[in-house]
Amino acid sequence: MKWSHVQANWSAFYEAIQEKWEDVDEAMLDEIDGDQRAFVRYIAEVTEQDISEARDEIKEWLAGEIPADVVMDPAHDNHSIALSGKYVSEGEDEYADDARFGDDDDYPDDGDNLGRV
């Protein structure tokens, strides 16, 4: 992941940050507010490392995957759904309930065409 992902979704990363660095304080994370330099300094302070060691540790952490709770954020979901529209057949709504996806009305009275004309 890139720092821009972290910065744009700063509060969503709190849990992942606290899993990696158990001694961080959520109030300090609020103050840092996604500022990468401030975060590096804070991690160096909390872990009692040199700035360069803290920076390397953060780079290693950034090499991992974006945490699921960040990816599942509603803003990301809506963006992904909107992008999926190019794969949805004409006349269908990409925001519609997909519980019966692919049904194609094999069972006409099963309720999957509610609200459609």
VENFENKA-V491475 format. One line per field, one symbol per residue. psi: psi as a letter, one per 40 degrees, with the letter a starting at -180 (. if undefined). A space follows every 10 residues. Layout:
BEGIN
psi = ???
END
This chain:
BEGIN
psi = iiddddddfd deeddddddd gdeihddddd ddfehddddd ddddddefii dddddddddd ddeaihiddd dehddddddd dddedeehih eiheeihfdf hedffdgdfe eefhei.
END
